Amino acid sequence: MSSFLSFIIANKNMIGKAIGQHLLISIVALSLGIAVALPVGILLTRNKKIANIVLNIFNVINTIPSLVLLGFAMIILGLGFVPAVAVLFLYSLLPIMRNTYTGINTIEPKYIKAARGMGMNRHEMLINIQIPLALPSIITGIRISIIYIISWATLSAFIGAGGLGDLIWSGLQAYNYNMIFAGALPATILALIANLLLTLAEKRAREFSHGKRRNRK
């Protein structure tokens, strides 16, 4: 334990840089995933057949091993930050898309009927009824995606994107267990923090959603 702490203190700048790179890759990939998957998930609610096709395609993509996808991305996009973000972005899409689609589709019909009775158009129903009621499910999808991204971002080191995976990979090559733990421990902590924060956000969204339901009764 003392040797590990000494290693952390001696290499704090290198570890801090790796954490920063890891966070940057993860945040960019997740932001792009939300920006694409959320509207696509909403659009899929309008056509069940197309929704099944699209979700099945992304189910297949998510079964492809991450190292294989990273290899394809490296061939197409080269080394570094861009291919790493592209692969993590692809992995982030399914949970957000599926949970958005499911969250909206499982809203009780009486709320939709009540909104129509109030004269709301499709856009107004989406903003005022569907998204607020589906919010817990959407946040669950985001939570699943960010945990995937933070975990799989460690593999980005294989294509020169940096991050905590660099420490793990370098430690494995050098049989340096302190370096391995210096990469693995922060990655684990980041995933746990993200899970905790989004679990709390999910709980608040559920309370908000229940409040919306009570107000509509």
C-alpha positions in Angstrom: 0.0 0.0 0.0 2.8 2.4 0.9 4.6 1.7 -2.4 1.3 2.4 -4.3 0.8 5.7 -2.5 4.4 6.7 -3.2 3.9 5.9 -6.9 0.7 8.0 -6.9 2.5 11.0 -5.3 5.6 10.7 -7.6 3.4 10.4 -10.7 0.5 12.6 -9.8 0.9 14.8 -12.9 0.9 11.9 -15.3 -2.1 10.3 -13.5 -4.0 13.6 -13.5 -3.4 14.0 -17.3 -4.6 10.4 -17.9 -7.8 11.1 -15.9 -8.4 14.3 -17.8 -8.0 12.5 -21.2 -10.3 9.7 -20.0 -13.0 12.2 -18.9 -12.7 14.2 -22.1 -13.1 11.0 -24.3 -16.1 9.9 -22.2 -17.9 13.2 -22.0 -17.6 13.9 -25.7 -18.8 10.4 -26.6 -21.7 10.6 -24.2 -22.7 14.1 -25.4 -22.8 12.9 -29.0 -24.7 9.8 -28.0 -27.4 11.8 -26.2 -27.6 14.3 -29.1 -28.3 11.5 -31.6 -30.0 8.7 -29.6 -32.6 10.9 -27.9 -34.2 12.4 -31.0 -33.9 9.0 -32.9 -35.6 7.2 -30.0 -38.4 9.8 -30.1 -38.8 9.3 -33.9 -38.8 5.5 -33.5 -42.0 5.7 -31.4 -43.9 6.8 -34.6 -43.2 3.5 -36.5 -42.9 0.2 -34.6 -41.6 -1.8 -37.6 -38.7 0.7 -38.3 -38.1 0.8 -34.5 -37.6 -3.0 -34.4 -35.2 -2.9 -37.4 -33.1 0.0 -36.0 -32.9 -1.4 -32.5 -32.0 -4.9 -33.8 -29.2 -3.4 -35.9 -27.7 -1.6 -32.8 -28.2 -4.8 -30.7 -25.9 -6.5 -33.2 -23.4 -3.6 -33.1 -23.2 -3.9 -29.3 -22.4 -7.6 -29.5 -19.2 -6.8 -31.6 -16.2 -6.9 -29.3 -14.9 -3.4 -28.6 -11.3 -4.2 -29.7 -12.7 -5.3 -33.1 -14.6 -2.0 -33.5 -11.5 -0.1 -32.4 -9.5 -1.9 -35.0 -12.0 -0.9 -37.8 -12.1 2.6 -36.5 -8.3 2.8 -36.6 -8.2 1.6 -40.2 -10.9 4.2 -41.2 -10.1 7.2 -39.0 -6.5 6.6 -38.0 -5.1 6.7 -34.4 -6.0 8.9 -31.5 -8.9 10.7 -30.0 -11.4 10.7 -33.0 -11.6 6.9 -33.6 -11.9 6.3 -29.8 -14.8 8.7 -29.5 -16.4 7.2 -32.6 -16.5 3.7 -31.2 -17.7 4.8 -27.7 -20.3 6.9 -29.4 -21.6 3.9 -31.2 -21.8 1.9 -28.0 -23.6 4.7 -26.2 -26.5 4.8 -28.7 -28.5 1.7 -27.9 -29.2 2.1 -24.2 -30.3 5.8 -24.7 -32.3 5.1 -27.8 -34.0 2.0 -26.5 -34.9 3.6 -23.1 -36.3 6.7 -24.8 -38.4 4.6 -27.1 -39.6 2.3 -24.3 -40.2 5.2 -21.9 -42.5 7.0 -24.3 -44.2 3.9 -25.6 -45.1 2.7 -22.1 -46.9 5.9 -21.0 -50.4 5.2 -20.1 -52.9 6.1 -22.9 -55.1 8.1 -20.6 -52.4 10.8 -20.3 -52.2 11.1 -24.1 -56.0 11.3 -24.4 -56.1 13.9 -21.7 -53.5 16.0 -23.6 -55.4 15.7 -26.8 -58.5 16.7 -24.9 -56.7 19.9 -23.9 -56.0 20.6 -27.5 -52.2 19.9 -27.5 -50.6 19.1 -30.8 -47.9 16.4 -31.2 -45.0 18.8 -30.4 -46.7 20.1 -27.2 -47.5 16.6 -26.1 -43.9 15.6 -26.5 -42.5 18.5 -24.5 -45.2 18.7 -21.8 -46.3 15.0 -21.4 -44.1 12.4 -23.1 -40.6 13.5 -22.3 -41.3 14.4 -18.6 -43.1 11.1 -18.0 -40.4 9.1 -19.9 -37.5 11.0 -18.1 -36.7 8.3 -15.6 -36.3 5.7 -18.3 -34.2 8.1 -20.4 -31.9 8.8 -17.5 -31.5 5.1 -16.9 -30.4 4.7 -20.5 -27.9 7.5 -20.1 -26.6 5.9 -16.8 -26.0 2.6 -18.6 -24.3 4.3 -21.5 -21.8 6.3 -19.3 -20.8 3.2 -17.3 -20.1 1.4 -20.6 -18.2 4.4 -22.0 -16.0 4.9 -18.9 -15.2 1.2 -18.7 -14.5 0.7 -22.4 -12.6 4.0 -22.7 -9.7 2.2 -21.1 -9.3 0.3 -24.3 -8.7 3.5 -26.2 -5.1 3.3 -25.2 -4.6 0.6 -27.9 -5.2 3.2 -30.6 -3.2 6.0 -29.1 -6.1 8.0 -27.5 -4.6 8.2 -24.1 -6.6 8.0 -20.9 -6.3 5.7 -18.0 -5.9 2.7 -20.3 -2.4 4.0 -21.1 -1.4 3.4 -17.4 -3.0 0.0 -17.4 -1.4 -1.1 -20.7 2.1 0.3 -19.7 1.9 -1.3 -16.3 1.0 -4.7 -17.9 4.0 -4.4 -20.3 6.4 -3.5 -17.5 4.9 -5.8 -14.9 4.3 -2.7 -12.7 1.3 -3.4 -10.5 1.3 0.1 -9.1 0.9 1.6 -12.5 -1.9 -0.9 -13.4 -3.8 0.0 -10.2 -3.1 3.7 -10.8 -5.1 3.3 -14.1 -7.7 0.8 -12.9 -8.7 2.4 -9.6 -9.6 5.9 -11.0 -11.5 4.3 -13.9 -13.5 2.3 -11.3 -14.1 5.3 -9.1 -15.2 7.4 -12.1 -17.7 4.7 -13.1 -19.1 4.4 -9.6 -19.4 8.2 -9.2 -21.2 8.5 -12.5 -23.5 5.6 -11.5 -24.3 7.2 -8.2 -25.0 10.7 -9.6 -27.3 9.4 -12.3 -29.1 7.0 -9.9 -29.9 10.1 -7.8 -31.0 12.0 -10.9 -33.1 9.0 -11.9 -34.8 9.0 -8.5 -35.5 12.8 -8.7 -36.9 12.3 -12.3 -39.1 9.5 -11.0 -40.5 11.8 -8.3 -41.0 14.5 -10.9 -42.7 12.1 -13.2 -45.0 10.9 -10.5 -45.9 14.5 -9.7 -46.8 15.1 -13.3 -49.0 12.0 -13.3 -50.8 13.2 -10.2 -51.4 16.6 -11.7 -52.9 15.0 -14.8 -55.4 12.9 -12.9 
